[in-house]
Amino acid sequence: MKRVFLFFAVLCCISITAAAQEKKMLTPEDAAFLNRAVFPQGKSVRWLPDSDKFIFTEENNLMVQGVKDKTAKVLYSLDDLNTIMTNNSLDSLKRIPFLNWIDNNTAYYLTSNDDNYVLNRIDFKNRKAETITSMPNTAENIKITTPSLKVAYTIGNDLYVNDGEKQIQITQNPEGVIAGQAVHRNEFAIDGGIFWSPDGNKIAYYLMDERMVTDYPLVDITTRVATDKPIKYPMAGMTSHQVTLNIYDVTTGNETLIKTGEPVDQYLTAITWNNDNKKIYIGVLNREQNHLKFNEYDAQTGDFVKTIFEDTDEQYVEPQGPAYFLPGSDHEFLWRAQRDGYYHIYLHNTNTLEAKQLTQGDFVVTEFNGFDKSGNNIYYTSTEVSPLQRHFYKQNIKSGKKTRITRQHGTHQVLPNSNGNYFLDYYSSTDVANNIDLMNDKGVFLKRIYEAVDPLKDYNIGTIELDTLVSEDGHALYTRLIKPYNFDPAKKYPVIVYVYGGPHAQMITDSWTAGAGIYLHYLSQEGFLVFTLDNRGSADRGEAFEQVIHRQCGQAEVRDQMVGIEYLKTLPYVDTERIGSDGWSYGGFMSTNLKIYHPETFKVSVAGGPVMDWKYYEIMYGERYMDTPEENPEGYELTSLVNKTDRLEGKLLIIHCTTDPVVVWQHSLCFIENCIHNGKQVDYFVYPGHDHNVYGPDRAHLIVKITEYFKNNL
């Protein structure tokens, strides 16, 4: 009997080995985003306006399907579109363009050639097509308003508007003054600098004066003699740029400065037009970032009218987007704020100045997703089910009754139709690569629109295990452990702790591969256990969880990571003598922290683009979490890694990009200089000409560099 069992076991092992050998191995190119085939395929499905029909592209056809239809049919073929094009003396199309629908019969699209961007409109009902306007191919930050299809854009530092064939140059700025671009280094959810009024007749735009900010040197080595390419980089505690908001009236040519007043050392955020086009609202945040005033201004005169509300916090206030006026209302709007310890949605009244909390509970509303057509119901995404998941809700403004639309566990993004009775649910989870489901307003599943095949099913991918630990103050700490595909529990494995740990990021989610990138699977494939823990300070867990890092970045985060280390030490298959760390940016800061504070644990560490001293970091982000060096000298001294190189032991590889405009090269250079002074040997590698990370073909080189470093030293 023993022989039979042994023979069967051997056969099983042979069979498993053979199956593994039949599967493919990930390559550095796969891990470097150079092979799209290792990521789930998608499908762009969208609603037609004011209908229960959705559209998508299939081969050379634009398909349409009603919610009650069993199959889709061709709405327009590429040949149909090209017939319309040629009949209207326009260039034919090589593929179905991305159509932006104005109504059920009319759409526009933006295309480009060697010289220009071209904006075309198609009237499908009357089979008419026309070119609305064109812009030089140097145009950036293009913003189109509907239905008039006026276009605002920037060229260099200046702002332009095209109204049909008429081009208007709004600004003529000197060097160092920039119009229509994102300001405040894209903090406070700022992703642009052009804001069309609802009627499409006025443009609010940022005007940023950087002339008072010290030049920071970046060097272009592609020229015969290396060229200085300075950027404006305001470091913590130093002089910042000054921002104003202007309004340009396209119909009259009049320009108005919004009088946000002194001090100029402030942040202008959450730019919001009133539905009647007569008022504009600005979140005015002080430089200390602990006091926000949401102010109303007259859009015609630029005069301050009144403060609608004020938000204050002992640590910091961080506005995360504009206000949203209720459809048809000029005095009621929604605002997302962290007033009770979690980001929730509030209803404000500009007339009475009253506020009402609409969502509540120990969870985070991660996104406001709009209104239904009636304006009586709102849509939002939250972590109510679990911090690892994102679910979509519909809630009545007056009654507070809410309906959870998404039911499957995972991370959801949902598109409602205009009537709010049907929803397209895009989601992935730990067991779903990418699905699109059709749901009704009761949260009932109706049909599957699309299901992607897991692209990693043909690869030697290890198992993923999720777990929950507890921080010193009782918070749940979520973990992810990736085991090699040929994992043997009887063996001892080296561990790479992959860490980020900073604000605005969550590494572990209920999504495809639990949020782990292909790079981590590649490391696992090479024989490592890959462990990640989302420590306190990371995103979407509420104020107490996130703000613990204030004025002392890297302290609570390291203690939480060590909770993970203690857990790893309990696993019989972990080689506790071979633990390493790896991270980039804030993760590089964390990886270096772990190496410096716990050299007895971390044998090998890799730090890419690392923050080494917060006084070298920019104002907006740096002062939010650390205050200024003058206000918090003890905190800056405590968190600086430059002055702690004497503690280094073992192997450390630092990687930096030479033209990094985010974590400037000075961070790691100063660290290296101090290592030399203290007689510490570290390894150092640079990527010339790359910015804050390494992308393109060179990223495969980076993957190999890091992997080989761990294989040779861990």
C-alpha positions in Angstrom: 0.0 0.0 0.0 2.9 2.4 0.8 4.5 1.7 -2.6 1.2 2.4 -4.4 0.8 5.7 -2.5 4.4 6.7 -3.2 4.1 5.8 -6.9 0.9 7.9 -7.0 2.6 10.8 -5.3 5.5 10.7 -7.7 3.1 10.7 -10.7 1.3 13.7 -9.2 4.6 15.6 -8.8 5.6 14.8 -12.4 2.2 15.9 -13.6 2.3 19.1 -11.7 5.8 19.8 -12.9 4.9 19.1 -16.5 1.8 21.4 -16.3 4.0 24.2 -14.9 6.5 23.7 -17.7 3.8 24.0 -20.2 2.9 27.4 -19.0 4.9 30.6 -19.9 7.3 32.5 -17.7 6.9 36.2 -17.2 9.7 38.3 -18.7 11.2 41.6 -17.7 9.4 43.2 -20.6 6.1 41.8 -19.2 6.9 43.4 -15.9 7.8 46.7 -17.5 4.3 47.2 -19.2 5.8 46.5 -22.6 3.5 43.5 -23.3 -0.2 44.5 -23.2 -1.1 40.8 -23.4 -0.4 40.2 -19.7 -3.1 42.7 -18.7 -6.8 42.0 -18.9 -8.4 43.2 -22.1 -11.2 45.7 -21.9 -14.2 46.9 -23.8 -15.3 50.5 -24.0 -19.1 50.4 -23.5 -21.0 53.6 -23.1 -24.6 54.8 -23.0 -26.2 56.7 -25.8 -27.7 59.9 -24.3 -31.2 59.9 -23.1 -31.7 56.2 -23.9 -31.6 52.7 -22.6 -29.1 51.8 -25.4 -25.4 51.3 -25.0 -22.7 51.4 -27.7 -19.3 49.8 -28.3 -16.8 49.3 -31.1 -16.4 45.8 -32.6 -13.8 45.5 -35.4 -14.8 48.2 -37.9 -18.3 48.6 -36.6 -20.0 50.8 -34.0 -22.5 48.5 -32.3 -25.7 49.3 -30.4 -27.7 47.2 -28.1 -30.8 48.0 -26.0 -31.0 46.7 -22.4 -33.7 44.3 -23.4 -32.1 43.2 -26.6 -30.5 39.8 -26.8 -27.9 40.8 -29.3 -26.2 43.9 -30.6 -26.6 45.3 -34.1 -24.5 47.5 -36.3 -25.3 51.2 -35.7 -22.7 52.4 -38.2 -19.8 50.7 -40.0 -16.5 52.3 -40.8 -17.7 52.3 -44.4 -20.9 54.2 -43.4 -18.8 56.8 -41.6 -16.4 57.2 -44.5 -19.3 57.7 -46.9 -20.5 60.6 -44.7 -17.0 61.9 -44.5 -16.3 61.9 -48.3 -19.8 63.2 -49.1 -19.0 66.2 -46.9 -15.4 66.7 -48.3 -13.7 65.5 -45.2 -10.8 63.0 -44.9 -11.8 59.4 -44.5 -11.1 57.5 -41.3 -8.8 54.6 -40.7 -10.8 53.4 -37.7 -13.9 54.2 -35.7 -13.0 57.3 -33.7 -13.9 57.9 -30.1 -17.2 59.7 -30.4 -18.4 62.2 -27.8 -22.2 62.3 -28.0 -24.0 65.6 -27.7 -27.3 63.9 -28.2 -28.6 60.7 -29.8 -27.9 62.0 -33.3 -24.9 64.2 -33.0 -21.3 63.5 -31.9 -17.9 65.1 -32.2 -14.4 63.7 -32.2 -10.9 65.1 -32.1 -8.2 63.8 -34.5 -4.7 64.8 -35.3 -2.3 65.0 -38.2 1.3 66.1 -38.6 0.4 69.7 -38.2 -2.9 70.1 -36.4 -5.6 68.8 -34.1 -8.9 68.8 -35.9 -12.3 68.9 -34.3 -15.1 67.4 -36.4 -18.8 67.1 -35.8 -21.2 64.5 -37.3 -24.9 64.8 -37.6 -25.9 61.2 -38.1 -29.6 61.9 -38.7 -28.9 64.2 -41.6 -25.6 62.5 -42.6 -23.7 65.7 -42.3 -20.2 66.2 -41.1 -18.1 69.3 -40.7 -14.9 70.6 -39.3 -15.6 72.9 -36.5 -12.0 74.2 -35.8 -8.4 73.2 -35.8 -5.4 73.9 -33.5 -1.7 73.6 -34.0 -0.2 70.3 -32.8 1.6 72.2 -30.1 -1.7 72.8 -28.4 -2.1 71.3 -24.9 -4.7 71.2 -22.1 -7.5 71.1 -24.7 -11.0 71.7 -23.1 -14.1 71.5 -25.3 -17.5 72.9 -24.2 -20.7 71.5 -25.5 -23.0 71.9 -27.4 -21.3 75.0 -29.0 -17.9 73.1 -29.4 -15.8 76.1 -28.5 -12.3 75.0 -27.6 -9.8 76.4 -25.0 -6.2 75.3 -25.0 -2.7 76.4 -24.2 0.4 76.8 -26.3 3.5 77.4 -24.2 2.5 79.7 -21.3 -0.5 81.3 -23.0 -4.2 80.5 -23.3 -6.2 80.5 -26.5 -9.8 80.0 -27.5 -11.2 78.9 -30.8 -14.8 79.8 -31.5 -15.4 78.1 -34.9 -12.8 79.5 -37.3 -12.0 82.4 -35.0 -8.9 82.0 -32.9 -8.4 84.3 -29.9 -5.2 84.6 -27.9 -6.3 85.5 -24.4 -2.9 86.0 -22.8 0.5 87.2 -23.8 2.5 86.2 -20.7 6.2 86.9 -20.0 8.5 84.0 -19.1 7.5 82.6 -15.7 3.8 83.5 -15.9 1.6 80.6 -17.0 -2.1 80.5 -18.0 -4.6 77.7 -18.2 -2.5 75.0 -16.7 -2.7 73.0 -13.5 -1.3 74.8 -10.5 -0.1 74.0 -6.9 1.8 71.0 -8.4 -1.5 69.1 -9.0 -2.3 68.8 -5.3 -5.9 69.2 -4.0 -7.3 67.1 -6.9 -6.3 69.9 -9.3 -5.9 68.3 -12.8 -6.3 71.3 -15.1 -6.4 75.0 -15.3 -9.4 75.7 -17.7 -13.0 75.8 -16.4 -15.8 76.5 -18.9 -19.0 78.1 -17.6 -22.1 75.9 -18.1 -23.4 78.1 -21.0 -20.0 77.9 -22.8 -19.6 81.7 -23.0 -17.0 82.2 -20.3 -13.7 80.6 -19.3 -12.3 80.7 -15.8 -8.6 80.0 -15.8 -5.6 79.8 -13.5 -2.8 82.4 -13.9 0.3 81.3 -12.1 3.3 83.6 -11.5 6.4 81.5 -10.8 9.0 84.3 -11.2 9.6 84.5 -7.5 10.3 80.8 -7.1 13.9 79.7 -7.1 15.1 78.0 -10.3 16.0 74.3 -9.7 18.7 72.9 -12.1 17.9 69.9 -14.2 20.5 68.9 -16.8 19.8 67.7 -20.4 22.7 65.5 -21.4 21.5 64.9 -25.0 23.2 68.1 -26.2 26.9 68.2 -27.2 27.5 70.4 -24.1 25.0 69.5 -21.4 22.2 72.0 -21.1 20.7 73.5 -18.0 16.9 73.0 -18.1 15.8 74.6 -14.8 12.3 74.1 -13.3 10.5 76.1 -10.7 10.5 73.9 -7.6 9.3 75.6 -4.3 10.8 73.6 -1.4 9.2 73.4 2.0 9.4 76.6 3.9 10.6 78.6 0.8 8.8 81.1 -1.4 5.9 79.6 -3.4 4.3 80.7 -6.7 1.3 83.0 -6.7 -2.0 82.1 -8.3 -5.0 84.1 -9.4 -8.2 83.1 -11.2 -9.3 85.1 -14.2 -12.5 85.0 -16.2 -12.6 85.7 -19.9 -15.9 86.4 -21.7 -15.8 84.9 -25.2 -18.8 86.9 -26.4 -17.5 90.3 -25.2 -13.8 89.9 -24.9 -14.0 91.3 -21.4 -11.6 89.9 -18.7 -12.2 89.9 -15.0 -9.8 89.2 -12.1 -11.4 87.3 -9.3 -10.6 89.2 -6.1 -9.4 86.4 -3.8 -7.4 89.0 -1.8 -4.4 88.7 0.4 -2.4 86.8 1.4 -1.0 85.7 -1.9 0.5 82.7 -0.1 -2.6 80.6 -0.4 -4.1 77.8 -2.6 -7.1 78.3 -4.9 -8.9 75.0 -5.3 -12.3 73.4 -6.1 -13.2 75.9 -8.9 -17.0 75.6 -9.4 -19.4 77.5 -11.6 -22.9 78.2 -10.5 -25.6 76.8 -12.9 -26.8 80.3 -13.7 -23.2 81.3 -14.9 -23.3 84.4 -12.7 -21.3 83.2 -9.7 -18.1 81.3 -9.3 -16.9 79.5 -6.2 -13.4 78.9 -5.0 -11.9 76.9 -2.1 -9.3 79.3 -0.6 -6.9 77.3 1.5 -4.3 78.9 3.7 -0.7 77.9 3.2 -0.7 76.0 6.5 -3.5 73.9 4.9 -5.6 73.8 8.1 -8.3 76.4 7.2 -10.4 76.3 4.1 -12.9 79.0 3.1 -15.4 78.1 0.3 -16.1 81.6 -1.1 -18.7 82.9 -3.6 -17.6 85.6 -6.1 -19.4 87.6 -8.7 -18.4 86.3 -12.1 -19.1 89.6 -13.8 -17.2 91.9 -11.4 -14.8 89.5 -9.7 -16.0 90.8 -6.3 -16.1 88.7 -3.2 -19.7 88.0 -2.2 -19.6 85.7 0.9 -18.1 82.7 2.5 -20.4 79.7 2.2 -18.6 77.5 4.8 -15.3 77.1 6.5 -13.5 73.8 7.2 -10.7 73.6 9.8 -8.5 70.8 11.2 -5.7 70.6 13.7 -3.6 68.7 11.2 -4.7 69.6 7.7 -7.7 70.1 5.4 -7.4 68.5 2.0 -10.2 69.4 -0.5 -10.7 66.7 -3.0 -12.5 68.2 -6.0 -15.1 70.8 -6.9 -18.6 71.4 -5.6 -21.5 69.9 -7.6 -24.6 72.0 -8.0 -27.9 70.1 -8.1 -29.4 70.0 -11.6 -31.6 73.1 -12.1 -30.5 74.7 -8.8 -28.5 77.9 -8.4 -28.2 77.6 -4.6 -27.8 74.0 -3.6 -24.6 72.0 -4.0 -22.8 68.9 -2.8 -19.4 68.9 -1.2 -17.2 66.0 -0.1 -15.3 66.6 3.2 -13.7 64.8 6.1 -15.6 66.6 8.9 -16.5 63.6 11.1 -13.3 61.6 10.5 -14.3 60.2 7.1 -14.9 61.7 3.7 -18.7 62.1 3.3 -21.1 64.0 1.1 -22.7 67.2 2.4 -25.6 69.3 1.0 -25.0 73.0 1.2 -27.3 76.0 0.6 -25.7 79.2 -0.6 -28.7 81.3 0.5 -29.3 80.0 4.0 -25.7 78.7 4.5 -27.1 75.6 6.0 -25.4 72.2 5.6 -26.8 68.7 5.8 -24.7 65.5 5.9 -26.1 63.0 3.4 -23.8 60.0 3.9 -22.5 58.9 7.2 -20.7 56.0 8.8 -17.3 54.6 9.5 -16.4 54.4 5.8 -15.0 56.7 3.1 -16.9 58.0 0.1 -14.1 57.8 -2.4 -15.9 59.5 -5.3 -19.1 61.4 -6.1 -20.4 60.1 -9.3 -23.2 62.5 -10.2 -27.0 62.9 -10.2 -29.8 61.1 -11.9 -31.8 63.0 -14.5 -34.4 64.3 -11.9 -31.7 65.6 -9.6 -33.4 63.9 -6.7 -30.8 61.1 -6.4 -27.1 61.1 -6.1 -24.5 58.4 -7.1 -21.4 57.7 -5.1 -18.7 55.1 -4.6 -17.6 54.1 -1.1 -15.7 51.6 1.1 -18.8 50.8 3.2 -18.6 47.1 2.5 -14.8 46.9 3.0 -11.8 49.2 2.8 -10.5 46.7 0.2 -13.6 47.1 -2.0 -15.3 49.9 -3.9 -19.1 49.8 -4.4 -21.6 52.0 -6.1 -24.7 53.5 -4.4 -27.8 55.4 -5.4 -29.2 57.6 -2.6 -32.3 59.9 -2.5 -31.3 63.4 -1.3 -34.5 64.1 0.7 -35.3 60.7 2.2 -31.7 59.4 2.6 -32.8 56.0 1.2 -29.9 54.3 -0.5 -29.5 51.4 -2.8 -26.4 49.4 -3.3 -26.1 48.9 -7.1 -23.1 46.7 -7.2 -23.3 43.3 -5.5 -20.2 41.2 -6.5 -17.2 41.6 -4.3 -14.5 43.7 -5.8 -13.6 47.1 -7.1 -16.4 48.7 -9.2 -16.7 51.7 -11.6 -20.2 52.3 -12.7 -21.8 54.2 -15.6 -25.5 55.1 -15.1 -27.7 55.9 -18.1 -29.3 59.3 -18.1 -32.5 58.1 -16.5 -30.8 56.4 -13.7 -32.6 53.1 -14.1 -29.8 51.1 -15.7 -26.1 50.8 -14.9 -23.0 49.5 -16.6 -20.8 48.0 -13.9 -17.1 47.7 -14.7 -15.3 45.6 -12.1 -12.5 43.3 -11.2 -11.8 41.3 -8.1 -9.4 38.7 -6.7 -11.2 36.1 -8.9 -12.4 38.3 -11.8 -10.0 39.9 -14.4 -12.5 42.4 -15.9 -16.2 42.1 -16.2 -18.9 44.5 -17.4 -22.4 43.7 -16.1 -25.8 45.4 -16.7 -27.6 46.2 -13.5 -31.0 47.9 -12.8 -31.7 50.5 -10.2 -32.6 47.9 -7.6 -29.1 46.4 -7.8 -30.3 43.4 -9.7 -28.0 41.7 -12.2 -29.6 41.6 -15.7 -26.9 40.4 -18.0 -23.1 40.1 -18.6 -22.0 42.5 -21.3 -18.3 41.5 -21.3 -16.0 39.1 -19.6 -12.3 39.2 -20.0 -10.1 36.1 -19.9 -7.5 36.2 -17.2 -4.4 36.9 -19.2 -2.2 35.2 -16.5 -3.9 31.8 -16.7 -1.2 30.7 -19.2 1.7 31.9 -17.0 3.4 30.4 -14.0 1.8 32.6 -11.5 2.0 31.9 -7.8 -0.8 32.1 -5.2 -1.9 35.3 -3.5 -2.9 35.3 0.2 -4.6 38.2 1.9 -4.6 38.6 5.7 -5.4 41.2 8.4 -3.1 42.3 11.2 -3.5 44.9 13.9 -1.6 48.1 14.5 -0.5 49.3 17.9 -3.6 51.5 18.1 -6.0 48.8 17.0 -6.4 49.6 13.3 -6.7 46.8 10.8 -3.6 46.4 8.6 -4.3 44.5 5.4 -1.5 42.4 3.9 -0.8 40.5 0.7 1.6 37.6 0.3 2.5 36.3 -3.2 4.1 32.8 -3.2 6.2 31.4 -6.1 4.3 29.2 -8.6 6.4 26.2 -7.5 6.0 26.9 -3.8 7.0 24.1 -1.5 5.9 24.6 2.1 8.8 22.4 3.3 11.3 24.9 2.0 12.6 28.2 3.3 12.1 31.3 1.1 13.6 34.7 1.0 11.1 37.6 1.3 10.9 40.9 -0.4 8.8 43.4 1.4 7.4 45.7 -1.3 6.4 48.9 0.3 4.9 52.3 -0.6 3.2 53.4 2.6 2.5 57.0 1.8 -0.7 59.1 1.4 -3.0 58.8 -1.6 -2.2 55.2 -2.3 -3.6 51.8 -1.4 -1.6 48.8 -2.5 -3.9 46.0 -1.5 -7.4 45.9 -2.9 -10.1 43.4 -3.9 -9.2 43.7 -7.5 -7.4 41.6 -10.2 -4.3 40.1 -8.6 -5.3 41.9 -5.4 -3.7 45.1 -6.7 -0.3 43.5 -7.3 1.5 44.6 -10.5 3.1 42.2 -12.9 6.5 43.2 -11.5 5.7 41.6 -8.1 4.6 38.4 -9.9 7.9 38.5 -11.8 9.8 38.7 -8.5 7.7 35.8 -7.1 8.4 33.8 -10.2 12.2 34.3 -9.5 11.8 32.5 -6.2 10.9 35.2 -3.7 8.0 35.5 -1.4 6.6 39.1 -2.0 4.9 40.7 1.0 3.0 44.0 1.1 1.3 45.7 4.0 -0.8 48.9 3.8 0.3 50.8 6.9 -1.2 53.8 8.7 -0.9 56.9 6.5 -2.1 55.2 3.4 -5.3 56.1 1.6 -9.1 55.7 2.2 -9.1 54.6 5.8 -10.3 57.8 7.5 -8.7 60.7 9.4 -7.3 58.8 12.4 -5.6 56.2 10.2 -4.1 58.7 7.7 -3.1 61.7 9.9 -1.0 59.7 12.4 2.0 60.6 10.1 1.6 64.4 10.5 4.9 66.1 11.4 6.6 62.7 11.7 6.6 60.9 8.3 8.1 57.4 8.4 7.6 56.7 12.1 4.2 55.0 12.5 4.6 53.6 9.0 7.8 51.7 10.0 6.2 50.4 13.2 3.3 49.0 11.2 5.7 47.4 8.7 7.4 45.7 11.6 4.1 44.2 12.6 4.1 42.6 9.2 7.7 41.3 9.8 6.6 39.7 13.1 3.8 38.0 11.2 6.3 36.7 8.6 8.5 35.3 11.3 5.7 33.0 12.4 5.5 31.4 8.9 7.5 28.2 8.8 8.5 28.7 5.1 10.0 32.1 5.6 13.8 32.4 5.8 14.0 35.1 8.5 17.7 35.7 7.7 16.9 36.7 4.1 14.4 39.6 4.2 14.7 42.5 1.9 12.7 45.7 1.1 11.9 47.5 -2.1 10.0 50.7 -2.9 9.9 53.8 -5.1 9.2 57.4 -4.2 7.6 57.4 -0.8 8.2 53.7 -1.0 11.9 54.5 -1.5 11.8 56.6 1.6 10.2 53.7 3.5 12.5 51.1 2.1 15.5 53.2 3.3 13.8 53.8 6.6 13.4 50.1 7.2 17.1 49.5 6.3 18.3 52.2 8.6 16.1 51.5 11.6 16.1 47.7 11.4 19.4 46.6 9.8 19.1 43.4 11.9 16.0 42.4 9.9 16.5 43.8 6.4 19.6 42.2 4.8 19.1 43.9 1.4 17.1 47.0 0.4 16.4 48.8 -2.8 15.2 52.4 -2.8 14.1 54.1 -6.1 13.5 57.8 -6.4 13.6 58.1 -2.6 12.7 61.1 -0.4 15.8 61.3 1.9 15.1 64.7 3.6 11.7 66.4 3.6 13.2 69.9 3.5 14.2 69.1 -0.1 10.6 68.3 -1.1 8.0 70.7 -2.5 5.8 72.9 -0.5 2.2 71.7 -1.1 2.7 68.0 -0.3 5.6 68.4 2.1 4.1 71.1 4.3 0.7 69.3 4.5 2.3 66.4 6.2 5.4 67.9 7.8 4.7 71.7 8.3 7.6 73.9 7.5 11.2 73.2 8.6 10.9 76.4 10.7 7.7 75.2 12.4 8.8 71.6 12.9 12.6 71.4 13.2 12.4 68.4 15.4 10.2 66.5 13.0 12.5 67.3 10.0 15.5 66.2 12.0 13.7 63.0 13.1 12.6 62.0 9.6 15.7 62.9 7.7 17.6 59.9 6.5 20.6 61.9 5.3 21.8 62.3 8.9 21.4 58.7 9.8 23.7 56.9 7.3 26.0 55.9 10.2 23.4 53.3 11.0 23.6 51.5 7.7 24.5 47.8 7.6 24.3 45.3 4.8 23.4 45.9 1.1 21.5 49.0 -0.1 20.9 49.9 -3.8 19.7 53.4 -4.5 18.3 54.2 -7.9 17.4 57.7 -9.1 16.4 59.3 -12.4 18.6 62.3 -13.3 15.8 64.6 -14.4 13.3 63.7 -11.7 11.1 66.8 -11.1 9.2 65.3 -8.2 11.8 63.9 -5.9 14.8 65.9 -7.1 18.2 64.2 -7.6 19.6 66.1 -4.6 17.8 63.7 -2.2 19.9 60.7 -3.0 23.1 62.7 -3.8 23.1 64.2 -0.3 22.4 60.8 1.1 25.4 59.3 -0.8 27.6 62.2 0.3 26.8 61.4 3.9 27.5 57.7 3.3 30.9 58.6 2.1 31.6 60.8 5.1 30.6 57.9 7.4 32.5 55.3 5.5 29.4 53.4 4.4 29.5 51.5 1.2 26.2 51.6 -0.8 25.3 50.8 -4.4 24.0 53.5 -6.6 22.5 53.6 -10.1 21.0 56.3 -12.2 18.8 56.4 -15.3 19.8 59.4 -17.4 17.0 61.5 -18.8 14.1 59.8 -17.0 11.7 61.6 -14.8 10.2 60.3 -11.5 10.3 56.7 -12.7 11.6 54.7 -15.5 9.2 53.9 -18.4 9.5 52.6 -21.9 12.1 50.0 -23.0 14.5 51.1 -20.2 12.0 49.9 -17.6 12.9 46.3 -18.5 16.5 47.2 -17.6 15.3 48.5 -14.3 13.4 45.3 -13.5 16.5 43.2 -14.3 18.7 45.5 -12.2 16.5 45.2 -9.1 15.8 41.5 -9.5 19.5 40.6 -10.0 20.4 42.7 -7.0 18.2 40.7 -4.8 19.2 37.3 -6.3 22.9 38.1 -5.8 22.7 39.5 -2.3 19.6 38.2 -0.5 
